[in-house]
Amino acid sequence: MANRRTSVQIAGLLILGLLLRLPVAAATSSFPRLRSLYVPMRDGVRIAVDVWLPGGLGLDQRIPALMTATRYWRAQDRIRREPELDSNFRTAQIFNDAGYALVLVDARGTGASFGSRAYEMTADEVADYGEIADWIVAQPWSNGKIGSYGVSYVGNAAEMLLVARRPAVAAAAPLFNDFNYLDHLAYPGGLFLDFYTDMWGRMIEAMDADDICALAGASGEKCGELKTKVRGVKPVDDDPDRVILTEAVAQHRANVRVAAAARGLEFRDDPFGPSGIRDLSRLANPSGHVREIAALRTPLFIRVGWLDAATVEGALARFRTLPNPQDVVIGPWSHGGLSDTDPFCPPDQAVRPSLEVQRAEMIRFFDERLKPAAPPRPISRIRYYTMGAGTWTDTEVWPPPGFQATALYFGPQGTLTTRAPADGQDGDSYTVDYSATTGAANRWHTNIGGGDVVYPDRAAEDRKLLVYTGPALERDMEITGHPLVTLYASSDATDGAFFAYLEDVDEAGRVTYITEGEIRAVCRKVSHGQPPYVIFGPYRTFERRDAEGMAPGKIVDLTFDLWATSALVRKGHRIRIAVAGADKDNFAEYPAGRAKAPTIRVERDRRHPSKIVLPLKAR
């Protein structure tokens, strides 16, 4: 099993290994193999761009382009630039060999580009992408067609390019990206994922300052040794001495400090950083621009993993919301598709399909839409993998047909039963254990750096939690869709975090994590307004104006969905729901500044039937 250290240094080193370039001398009868230059924007801000063209591309030839924009450096400035050390050279070679120009862009306020950023994915940044698209189609080698692609933030940029409404952008592949990064990554259920924001904030600050040593976590002799190989971000061709680059980096000092600003964003309508922006969820996410993305019906190629933060929730919401043709595949993948994450398989199992096959599928998608032949009939579909079964299923609707919503009620002595509770005042008290954790190699940690997702046997952790376990199954049961949990709960505190874990317990007592959901108690108010996109559970705004504290001892209804899943629970295994009040390696503590751990009570009587509703189908 690979070493799974989770730190900003690992994330920085991973990115360092992904961003390399190799210039090749141009021939007089063809376009140059590689150019690195500035493209001026409408306001004079200069954006750094690298253009890779197929070797020997004749001056009379025209090809489509694939555009990818990043805030993680489009390229490194290496002392040695051998092709075998240059991962972007290999990527460019693959796309060039497939008949595409590759255009790489440093986002405004990052890399070698000028400008600054008050938040991530500003309106100016999105407008820049539209102007870069205009610049691409004006190039003498362009056939007038562009595809955008990328993973994670770069995937968001690929999708947000559609907001600029450029008809030349005829296809987009946002991969493993966050349709709504506030709801599905930074603040799921209203809870602050503090470790992620701190790590990511430190990483991007090092990158924006062009500090290669801070990015790699190197100091002293190690820093000196690193600088004999890599100077930092790559300058453009006309700036060999990095003078212009220094001017650009100086402008990045005005960038918002993301980690500090995020800690002040307790509710969605709180001001973000010095800019005072109060509508970050709408402004900075694809989910806030569904009308613009839908306008041209641009076909989308989507890849996500079941256990990659909650990106799967965004992919399914997008599928249900947008009219765009969508090819969606949900697999057993870590962030970026680098590792197999089926919790019922060995942790070192090779990723399926391989990265080469995943890339070939994307190229085929672009070929059908960017090259002269007529594009395929627009069809939307989802192909999903079922964990524990190793099978793939195609569907054109979500949730897929054939699953029965089945309620399992919390019962006495930690049981889980199909029998609804009778009259009485039954319930279970639980004092929150703040040492409880889902570990540091989980669905949340993979989103920074793409590390493997490994949940060890949770039997020991479950002894810290409030658990309800069903009887041994008489046949295999598949769970596919969105589980919905209802907790009728009270507390001696005015706030709290409530986690619900769906788990599989085998005959030997081994406990396997399947999925989870969480809610902050003060954010429980259900909104009757129109959500901006399809929501699979109760709709909550997570805004300060809707916050409502808990009155000590008063029972409240906490109904929330677990992140979508597809898993097979085998005959003889048991289904378990584990309730927690903390996840120390991942989320901030609630209530903050506690004097003592709160005690909660979960009710399970006829008036307050705490339960889980699962989409089940017998196999």
C-alpha positions as CSV (number, residue, x, y, z in Angstrom):
1,M,0.0,0.0,0.0
2,A,1.4,3.4,-1.0
3,N,2.4,5.9,1.6
4,R,-0.7,8.2,2.1
5,R,0.8,11.3,3.8
6,T,-1.7,14.1,3.5
7,S,0.0,17.5,3.5
8,V,0.4,20.6,1.4
9,Q,3.9,19.4,0.5
10,I,2.5,16.3,-1.1
11,A,-0.1,18.3,-3.0
12,G,2.5,20.7,-4.2
13,L,4.9,18.0,-5.3
14,L,2.1,16.3,-7.3
15,I,1.3,19.5,-9.1
16,L,5.0,20.1,-9.7
17,G,5.2,16.8,-11.5
18,L,2.3,17.6,-13.8
19,L,3.4,21.0,-15.3
20,L,6.4,20.7,-17.6
21,R,7.2,22.1,-21.1
22,L,9.8,21.5,-23.8
23,P,10.4,24.1,-26.6
24,V,11.2,22.7,-30.0
25,A,12.7,24.7,-32.9
26,A,10.2,25.8,-35.5
27,A,10.5,24.8,-39.2
28,T,10.1,27.5,-41.8
29,S,7.5,25.5,-43.7
30,S,5.3,24.8,-40.7
31,F,4.0,26.4,-37.5
32,P,6.3,26.3,-34.5
33,R,5.9,23.3,-32.2
34,L,5.6,25.4,-29.0
35,R,5.0,29.1,-28.3
36,S,4.8,30.7,-24.9
37,L,3.4,34.3,-25.0
38,Y,1.1,36.9,-23.4
39,V,-2.4,37.5,-24.8
40,P,-3.8,40.9,-23.7
41,M,-7.3,41.1,-22.3
42,R,-9.9,43.9,-22.7
43,D,-8.6,45.7,-19.6
44,G,-4.9,45.4,-20.6
45,V,-4.2,42.5,-18.2
46,R,-1.8,40.1,-19.9
47,I,-2.6,36.3,-19.7
48,A,0.2,33.8,-20.1
49,V,-0.5,31.1,-22.7
50,D,1.4,28.1,-24.1
51,V,0.4,26.7,-27.5
52,W,1.5,23.2,-28.5
53,L,1.0,22.2,-32.2
54,P,1.7,18.9,-33.9
55,G,5.3,18.8,-35.2
56,G,5.5,19.7,-38.8
57,L,2.0,21.2,-39.0
58,G,1.9,22.8,-42.4
59,L,1.1,26.5,-42.8
60,D,-2.0,25.5,-44.9
61,Q,-3.4,23.0,-42.3
62,R,-6.2,23.7,-39.9
63,I,-6.9,21.8,-36.7
64,P,-9.2,22.0,-33.6
65,A,-7.8,23.1,-30.3
66,L,-8.2,21.7,-26.7
67,M,-8.0,24.5,-24.2
68,T,-7.2,24.0,-20.5
69,A,-6.9,26.9,-18.0
70,T,-5.4,26.5,-14.6
71,R,-4.6,28.4,-11.4
72,Y,-1.8,25.8,-10.7
73,W,0.8,27.0,-13.2
74,R,0.5,26.1,-16.9
75,A,4.2,25.1,-16.9
76,Q,7.4,25.0,-14.8
77,D,10.6,26.8,-15.6
78,R,13.0,23.9,-15.5
79,I,16.8,24.2,-15.7
80,R,16.9,21.0,-17.6
81,R,14.1,20.4,-20.2
82,E,14.6,16.9,-21.4
83,P,11.4,15.4,-22.9
84,E,11.5,12.4,-20.6
85,L,11.2,14.8,-17.6
86,D,8.4,16.8,-19.1
87,S,5.0,15.3,-18.3
88,N,3.2,18.1,-20.2
89,F,5.4,17.3,-23.2
90,R,4.0,13.8,-23.2
91,T,0.4,15.0,-22.7
92,A,0.9,17.5,-25.6
93,Q,2.3,14.7,-27.7
94,I,-0.8,12.6,-27.1
95,F,-3.2,15.3,-28.0
96,N,-1.1,16.6,-30.9
97,D,-0.9,13.0,-32.3
98,A,-4.6,12.9,-32.1
99,G,-4.8,16.0,-34.3
100,Y,-5.3,18.7,-31.8
101,A,-3.6,21.9,-30.8
102,L,-3.1,22.1,-27.0
103,V,-3.6,25.6,-25.4
104,L,-2.6,26.0,-21.8
105,V,-3.6,29.1,-19.8
106,D,-2.5,30.6,-16.5
107,A,-5.6,32.1,-14.9
108,R,-5.7,35.8,-14.1
109,G,-3.7,36.5,-10.9
110,T,-1.8,33.2,-11.0
111,G,1.2,31.6,-12.6
112,A,2.9,34.0,-15.1
113,S,-0.3,35.9,-15.8
114,F,-0.9,39.5,-14.6
115,G,-3.8,40.7,-12.4
116,S,-5.1,39.7,-9.0
117,R,-8.2,37.8,-7.7
118,A,-10.7,38.7,-5.0
119,Y,-12.0,35.1,-5.0
120,E,-11.6,32.0,-7.1
121,M,-13.3,32.0,-10.5
122,T,-14.2,35.7,-10.7
123,A,-16.3,37.2,-13.5
124,D,-13.1,38.7,-14.9
125,E,-11.4,35.3,-15.0
126,V,-14.4,33.7,-16.8
127,A,-14.4,36.6,-19.3
128,D,-10.7,36.1,-19.9
129,Y,-11.4,32.5,-20.9
130,G,-13.9,33.7,-23.5
131,E,-11.4,36.1,-24.9
132,I,-8.7,33.4,-25.1
133,A,-11.2,31.3,-27.1
134,D,-11.6,34.2,-29.5
135,W,-7.9,34.5,-29.8
136,I,-7.6,30.7,-30.5
137,V,-10.1,30.8,-33.4
138,A,-8.3,33.8,-34.9
139,Q,-5.0,31.8,-35.2
140,P,-4.0,30.7,-38.7
141,W,-3.9,27.0,-37.7
142,S,-7.4,26.9,-36.1
143,N,-10.3,25.2,-37.8
144,G,-12.7,27.3,-35.6
145,K,-13.5,24.5,-33.1
146,I,-12.5,24.4,-29.4
147,G,-12.9,21.8,-26.7
148,S,-12.3,22.6,-23.1
149,Y,-11.2,20.1,-20.5
150,G,-9.6,19.7,-17.1
151,V,-9.6,18.0,-13.7
152,S,-10.8,19.6,-10.4
153,Y,-10.4,23.4,-10.5
154,V,-9.2,23.1,-14.1
155,G,-12.4,21.2,-14.8
156,N,-14.4,24.0,-13.2
157,A,-12.6,26.4,-15.6
158,A,-13.5,24.2,-18.5
159,E,-17.2,24.3,-17.5
160,M,-17.2,28.0,-16.7
161,L,-15.8,28.8,-20.2
162,L,-19.3,27.9,-21.4
163,V,-20.6,30.8,-19.3
164,A,-18.8,33.1,-21.8
165,R,-21.1,31.7,-24.5
166,R,-18.6,31.2,-27.3
167,P,-20.1,29.1,-30.1
168,A,-16.7,27.9,-31.1
169,V,-16.5,26.0,-27.9
170,A,-18.3,23.0,-29.2
171,A,-17.6,20.5,-26.4
172,A,-16.4,20.5,-22.8
173,A,-15.0,17.8,-20.5
174,P,-15.1,19.0,-16.8
175,L,-13.6,16.0,-15.0
176,F,-13.8,15.4,-11.2
177,N,-14.8,19.0,-10.8
178,D,-17.1,20.6,-8.2
179,F,-20.4,21.8,-9.7
180,N,-20.8,23.6,-6.3
181,Y,-17.6,23.6,-4.4
182,L,-19.2,25.1,-1.3
183,D,-21.9,22.5,-0.9
184,H,-19.9,19.5,-2.1
185,L,-16.4,20.2,-0.8
186,A,-15.7,23.2,1.4
187,Y,-18.9,23.3,3.6
188,P,-20.9,20.1,3.1
189,G,-24.0,20.2,5.2
190,G,-23.0,23.6,6.5
191,L,-19.9,22.1,8.2
192,F,-16.5,23.6,7.5
193,L,-14.0,21.2,6.0
194,D,-11.2,23.1,7.7
195,F,-8.2,20.8,6.9
196,Y,-8.8,21.1,3.2
197,T,-9.1,24.9,3.1
198,D,-6.0,25.4,5.2
199,M,-3.9,23.0,3.0
200,W,-5.2,24.3,-0.3
201,G,-4.8,27.9,0.8
202,R,-1.2,27.4,1.8
203,M,-0.5,25.7,-1.5
204,I,-2.0,28.3,-3.8
205,E,-0.3,31.1,-1.8
206,A,3.1,29.5,-2.5
207,M,2.2,29.2,-6.2
208,D,0.9,32.7,-6.6
209,A,4.2,34.0,-5.0
210,D,6.2,31.8,-7.4
211,D,7.8,30.2,-4.3
212,I,9.0,26.8,-5.5
213,C,10.5,25.9,-2.1
214,A,7.4,26.7,-0.1
215,L,5.3,24.7,-2.6
216,A,7.5,21.6,-2.2
217,G,8.0,22.1,1.5
218,A,11.7,22.4,1.0
219,S,14.1,24.6,3.0
220,G,17.8,25.1,3.5
221,E,20.0,22.7,1.4
222,K,16.9,21.0,0.0
223,C,15.6,24.3,-1.2
224,G,18.9,25.1,-2.8
225,E,19.0,21.7,-4.5
226,L,15.5,22.1,-5.8
227,K,16.4,25.5,-7.4
228,T,19.1,23.8,-9.4
229,K,16.3,22.0,-11.2
230,V,13.3,24.3,-11.1
231,R,13.1,28.1,-11.0
232,G,9.4,28.3,-10.5
233,V,6.6,29.1,-12.9
234,K,7.6,29.3,-16.6
235,P,7.9,32.8,-18.1
236,V,6.9,33.5,-21.7
237,D,9.4,33.2,-24.5
238,D,10.1,36.9,-24.7
239,D,11.1,37.0,-21.0
240,P,14.2,34.8,-20.6
241,D,15.5,36.7,-17.6
242,R,12.1,36.5,-15.8
243,V,11.8,40.3,-15.5
244,I,8.3,40.5,-16.8
245,L,7.3,37.5,-14.7
246,T,8.5,39.3,-11.6
247,E,6.2,42.2,-12.4
248,A,3.3,39.8,-12.8
249,V,4.0,38.0,-9.6
250,A,4.1,41.3,-7.7
251,Q,0.5,41.9,-8.7
252,H,-0.5,38.5,-7.1
253,R,0.2,40.0,-3.7
254,A,-3.3,41.5,-3.9
255,N,-4.9,38.1,-4.1
256,V,-7.3,37.1,-1.3
257,R,-5.9,34.9,1.3
258,V,-8.3,32.0,0.8
259,A,-7.9,30.1,4.1
260,A,-8.5,33.2,6.2
261,A,-11.4,34.4,4.1
262,A,-13.0,31.0,4.2
263,R,-12.9,30.9,8.0
264,G,-15.0,34.0,8.0
265,L,-17.6,32.5,5.7
266,E,-19.6,30.7,8.3
267,F,-22.8,31.0,6.3
268,R,-23.3,31.3,2.6
269,D,-24.4,34.9,2.8
270,D,-21.5,36.1,4.9
271,P,-19.0,38.4,3.2
272,F,-15.9,36.7,1.7
273,G,-12.6,38.4,2.4
274,P,-11.8,42.1,1.8
275,S,-14.0,42.2,-1.3
276,G,-17.1,41.7,0.8
277,I,-18.7,39.4,-1.8
278,R,-21.8,37.9,-0.3
279,D,-23.0,35.6,-3.1
280,L,-19.9,33.4,-3.6
281,S,-22.0,30.2,-4.0
282,R,-23.7,31.6,-7.1
283,L,-20.9,33.7,-8.6
284,A,-18.0,31.2,-8.4
285,N,-19.6,27.9,-9.2
286,P,-21.0,26.4,-12.4
287,S,-24.2,25.6,-10.4
288,G,-24.8,29.4,-10.2
289,H,-24.7,29.8,-14.0
290,V,-26.9,27.0,-15.3
291,R,-28.8,29.3,-17.7
292,E,-25.6,30.4,-19.3
293,I,-24.2,26.9,-19.5
294,A,-27.4,25.6,-21.0
295,A,-27.7,28.4,-23.6
296,L,-25.7,26.8,-26.4
297,R,-26.5,23.1,-25.4
298,T,-22.8,22.4,-25.5
299,P,-22.2,18.6,-25.1
300,L,-20.5,17.6,-21.8
301,F,-18.2,14.7,-21.0
302,I,-18.3,14.1,-17.2
303,R,-16.2,11.8,-15.0
304,V,-16.5,11.5,-11.2
305,G,-15.9,9.0,-8.5
306,W,-18.4,7.8,-5.9
307,L,-15.9,8.6,-3.1
308,D,-14.3,11.8,-4.4
309,A,-15.5,14.4,-1.8
310,A,-19.2,14.9,-2.9
311,T,-18.4,15.7,-6.6
312,V,-20.8,12.9,-7.6
313,E,-23.7,14.9,-6.1
314,G,-22.8,17.8,-8.4
315,A,-22.6,15.5,-11.5
316,L,-26.0,14.0,-10.8
317,A,-27.5,17.5,-10.1
318,R,-26.1,18.8,-13.4
319,F,-27.5,15.8,-15.2
320,R,-30.9,16.4,-13.9
321,T,-30.7,20.2,-14.3
322,L,-29.1,21.0,-17.6
323,P,-30.5,20.2,-21.1
324,N,-27.0,19.8,-22.5
325,P,-26.2,16.3,-23.9
326,Q,-24.2,14.7,-21.1
327,D,-22.0,11.6,-21.1
328,V,-21.6,10.9,-17.4
329,V,-19.5,8.0,-15.9
330,I,-19.4,7.4,-12.2
331,G,-16.6,5.0,-11.2
332,P,-14.6,3.7,-8.3
333,W,-12.1,6.5,-8.6
334,S,-10.2,8.9,-6.4
335,H,-9.8,12.5,-7.4
336,G,-8.6,12.6,-11.0
337,G,-9.2,8.9,-11.5
338,L,-5.8,8.0,-10.2
339,S,-6.7,5.1,-7.9
340,D,-9.4,2.5,-7.5
341,T,-11.5,3.3,-4.4
342,D,-14.0,0.4,-4.2
343,P,-14.0,-0.2,-0.4
344,F,-14.8,-3.9,-1.0
345,C,-11.6,-4.4,-3.0
346,P,-8.0,-4.4,-1.9
347,P,-6.6,-0.9,-1.5
348,D,-3.8,-1.4,-3.9
349,Q,-6.0,-2.6,-6.8
350,A,-5.1,-1.1,-10.2
351,V,-7.5,1.7,-11.4
352,R,-10.2,0.5,-13.8
353,P,-10.3,1.5,-16.6
354,S,-6.7,2.7,-16.8
355,L,-5.8,6.4,-17.2
356,E,-4.9,5.7,-20.8
357,V,-8.4,4.3,-21.5
358,Q,-10.0,7.2,-19.7
359,R,-8.0,9.6,-21.8
360,A,-8.8,7.7,-25.1
361,E,-12.6,7.9,-24.2
362,M,-12.3,11.7,-23.8
363,I,-10.4,12.1,-27.1
364,R,-13.1,10.1,-28.9
365,F,-15.7,12.4,-27.4
366,F,-13.9,15.4,-28.8
367,D,-13.2,13.7,-32.2
368,E,-17.0,13.3,-32.7
369,R,-17.7,17.0,-32.0
370,L,-14.7,19.0,-33.2
371,K,-13.7,17.3,-36.4
372,P,-15.4,17.7,-39.8
373,A,-17.7,14.6,-39.6
374,A,-21.3,15.1,-38.5
375,P,-21.6,15.0,-34.7
376,P,-23.5,12.1,-33.1
377,R,-27.1,12.3,-32.1
378,P,-27.3,14.1,-28.7
379,I,-28.1,11.6,-26.0
380,S,-27.6,11.9,-22.3
381,R,-26.7,8.9,-20.2
382,I,-25.1,7.8,-17.0
383,R,-22.9,4.8,-16.7
384,Y,-22.3,3.9,-13.1
385,Y,-20.2,1.3,-11.3
386,T,-21.6,-0.6,-8.3
387,M,-19.1,-1.0,-5.5
388,G,-18.8,-4.5,-4.1
389,A,-20.3,-6.0,-7.3
390,G,-17.8,-4.8,-9.8
391,T,-20.5,-4.2,-12.4
392,W,-21.4,-1.3,-14.7
393,T,-24.9,-0.2,-15.5
394,D,-26.2,2.3,-18.1
395,T,-29.2,4.5,-17.5
396,E,-30.8,7.5,-19.2
397,V,-32.7,8.6,-16.1
398,W,-31.7,9.3,-12.5
399,P,-32.4,7.8,-10.1
400,P,-32.3,4.6,-12.1
401,P,-35.5,2.5,-12.3
402,G,-36.2,-0.6,-10.3
403,F,-35.2,0.5,-6.8
404,Q,-37.7,0.6,-3.9
405,A,-37.5,3.3,-1.2
406,T,-37.3,1.2,1.9
407,A,-37.5,2.6,5.4
408,L,-35.3,1.1,8.2
409,Y,-36.2,2.4,11.6
410,F,-33.9,2.9,14.6
411,G,-34.9,0.3,17.2
412,P,-34.0,-0.8,20.8
413,Q,-30.6,-2.1,21.6
414,G,-29.1,-0.6,18.5
415,T,-31.2,-2.4,16.0
416,L,-32.3,-1.4,12.5
417,T,-35.7,-2.8,11.5
418,T,-38.4,-2.5,8.9
419,R,-41.0,-2.3,11.7
420,A,-42.1,1.2,12.6
421,P,-41.8,2.1,16.3
422,A,-44.9,1.9,18.5
423,D,-46.1,4.3,21.1
424,G,-43.8,5.4,23.9
425,Q,-40.9,7.7,24.6
426,D,-37.9,5.6,23.5
427,G,-34.6,7.1,22.6
428,D,-30.8,6.8,23.0
429,S,-28.4,9.3,24.6
430,Y,-24.9,9.8,23.3
431,T,-22.1,12.0,24.4
432,V,-20.2,13.3,21.4
433,D,-16.7,11.7,21.1
434,Y,-14.5,14.4,19.5
435,S,-11.8,11.8,18.8
436,A,-14.0,10.0,16.3
437,T,-12.7,10.2,12.7
438,T,-13.0,8.8,9.2
439,G,-9.2,9.1,8.8
440,A,-6.9,11.0,6.6
441,A,-7.1,8.9,3.4
442,N,-10.8,9.4,2.8
443,R,-13.2,11.0,0.3
444,W,-12.4,14.5,1.5
445,H,-8.6,14.2,1.5
446,T,-8.4,12.8,-2.0
447,N,-9.7,16.1,-3.4
448,I,-6.3,17.7,-2.7
449,G,-3.6,15.9,-4.6
450,G,-5.7,12.9,-5.8
451,G,-4.5,10.4,-3.2
452,D,-6.1,7.0,-2.8
453,V,-9.3,6.6,-0.7
454,V,-8.9,3.9,2.0
455,Y,-11.4,3.4,4.8
456,P,-10.0,0.8,7.2
457,D,-12.3,-1.6,9.1
458,R,-14.6,0.8,11.0
459,A,-15.5,-1.6,13.8
460,A,-13.2,0.2,16.4
461,E,-14.4,3.7,15.3
462,D,-18.0,2.6,15.6
463,R,-17.5,1.8,19.2
464,K,-17.2,5.6,19.7
465,L,-20.5,6.2,17.9
466,L,-24.2,5.6,18.2
467,V,-24.9,2.6,15.9
468,Y,-28.0,0.8,14.6
469,T,-27.5,-2.5,12.8
470,G,-30.0,-4.5,10.8
471,P,-30.4,-8.3,10.7
472,A,-28.4,-10.5,8.3
473,L,-29.7,-10.2,4.8
474,E,-31.4,-13.1,3.3
475,R,-30.2,-12.2,-0.3
476,D,-27.9,-9.8,-2.0
477,M,-29.2,-6.2,-1.9
478,E,-28.1,-3.3,-4.1
479,I,-28.3,0.2,-2.8
480,T,-28.2,2.8,-5.6
481,G,-29.3,6.4,-5.3
482,H,-29.6,8.9,-2.5
483,P,-30.2,7.5,1.0
484,L,-32.2,9.8,3.2
485,V,-31.8,9.8,7.0
486,T,-34.1,11.4,9.6
487,L,-32.8,12.0,13.0
488,Y,-35.3,13.3,15.6
489,A,-32.7,14.7,18.0
490,S,-32.2,16.9,21.0
491,S,-29.0,18.3,22.6
492,D,-27.8,20.1,25.7
493,A,-26.0,22.5,23.3
494,T,-27.4,25.1,20.9
495,D,-25.4,23.8,17.9
496,G,-23.8,20.6,16.8
497,A,-22.6,18.5,13.9
498,F,-24.5,15.4,13.0
499,F,-22.9,12.7,10.8
500,A,-24.6,9.6,9.5
501,Y,-22.5,6.8,8.0
502,L,-24.0,4.0,5.9
503,E,-21.9,0.9,6.5
504,D,-21.7,-2.8,5.6
505,V,-21.1,-5.4,8.4
506,D,-19.9,-8.8,7.2
507,E,-20.2,-12.2,9.0
508,A,-16.9,-11.7,10.8
509,G,-17.9,-8.2,12.1
510,R,-15.7,-6.2,9.7
511,V,-17.3,-2.8,9.0
512,T,-17.0,-1.3,5.5
513,Y,-17.8,2.4,4.9
514,I,-20.2,3.0,2.0
515,T,-21.2,6.7,2.1
516,E,-22.1,9.4,4.6
517,G,-24.1,12.6,5.0
518,E,-23.8,15.5,7.5
519,I,-25.7,18.5,8.7
520,R,-24.9,21.4,11.0
521,A,-27.8,21.7,13.5
522,V,-28.3,25.5,13.2
523,C,-28.5,25.1,9.4
524,R,-31.4,22.6,9.6
525,K,-34.2,25.0,8.4
526,V,-35.7,23.7,5.2
527,S,-36.3,26.3,2.5
528,H,-39.5,26.4,0.4
529,G,-37.8,28.5,-2.2
530,Q,-36.7,27.4,-5.6
531,P,-33.3,25.8,-5.5
532,P,-30.9,26.9,-8.3
533,Y,-30.5,23.4,-9.5
534,V,-32.0,19.9,-8.7
535,I,-31.5,19.0,-5.1
536,F,-32.0,15.3,-4.1
537,G,-32.7,15.9,-0.4
538,P,-34.3,18.8,1.6
539,Y,-33.2,22.2,0.2
540,R,-31.4,24.4,2.6
541,T,-29.9,27.8,1.9
542,F,-27.2,27.6,4.7
543,E,-27.6,31.4,5.0
544,R,-27.3,33.3,8.3
545,R,-30.8,34.6,7.9
546,D,-32.1,31.0,8.1
547,A,-29.9,29.9,11.0
548,E,-31.7,28.6,14.0
549,G,-30.1,27.5,17.3
550,M,-31.3,24.4,19.2
551,A,-33.1,24.9,22.4
552,P,-31.6,22.6,25.0
553,G,-33.7,19.5,25.3
554,K,-36.1,20.4,22.5
555,I,-36.5,17.7,19.8
556,V,-35.8,18.9,16.2
557,D,-36.2,17.1,12.9
558,L,-32.8,16.6,11.1
559,T,-33.6,15.1,7.8
560,F,-30.8,15.1,5.3
561,D,-29.6,13.0,2.3
562,L,-26.4,11.0,2.3
563,W,-24.1,11.4,-0.7
564,A,-25.2,9.3,-3.6
565,T,-23.9,5.8,-3.9
566,S,-24.2,2.4,-5.6
567,A,-23.1,-0.6,-3.5
568,L,-23.9,-4.2,-3.2
569,V,-24.5,-5.6,0.4
570,R,-24.0,-9.4,0.2
571,K,-26.3,-12.1,1.6
572,G,-25.4,-12.7,5.3
573,H,-24.1,-9.1,5.7
574,R,-25.9,-6.5,7.8
575,I,-26.7,-2.8,7.0
576,R,-25.6,-0.3,9.7
577,I,-26.2,3.4,10.3
578,A,-23.6,5.0,12.6
579,V,-24.3,8.5,14.1
580,A,-21.4,10.8,15.1
581,G,-21.0,14.3,16.3
582,A,-17.5,14.9,15.1
583,D,-14.8,13.9,12.5
584,K,-11.6,15.3,13.9
585,D,-9.3,14.8,10.9
586,N,-11.6,16.6,8.6
587,F,-14.2,19.0,9.9
588,A,-14.3,21.9,12.4
589,E,-15.8,21.2,15.8
590,Y,-19.4,22.2,16.6
591,P,-20.3,23.9,18.9
592,A,-17.1,25.9,18.7
593,G,-15.2,26.6,21.9
594,R,-17.1,24.0,23.9
595,A,-16.5,23.7,27.6
596,K,-17.5,20.0,27.5
597,A,-18.7,17.5,24.9
598,P,-22.5,17.9,24.3
599,T,-24.9,15.1,24.9
600,I,-27.5,14.4,22.2
601,R,-30.5,12.2,22.3
602,V,-31.9,10.4,19.3
603,E,-35.6,9.6,19.6
604,R,-37.2,6.4,18.1
605,D,-40.9,6.4,19.0
606,R,-44.1,6.6,17.0
607,R,-44.1,10.4,16.9
608,H,-40.4,10.6,16.3
609,P,-39.4,7.6,14.1
610,S,-35.7,8.2,13.4
611,K,-34.9,6.2,10.3
612,I,-32.9,5.7,7.1
613,V,-34.7,5.4,3.8
614,L,-32.6,3.4,1.3
615,P,-33.1,2.8,-2.4
616,L,-33.0,-1.0,-2.5
617,K,-33.2,-3.7,-5.1
618,A,-32.7,-7.4,-4.6
619,R,-30.2,-9.1,-6.8
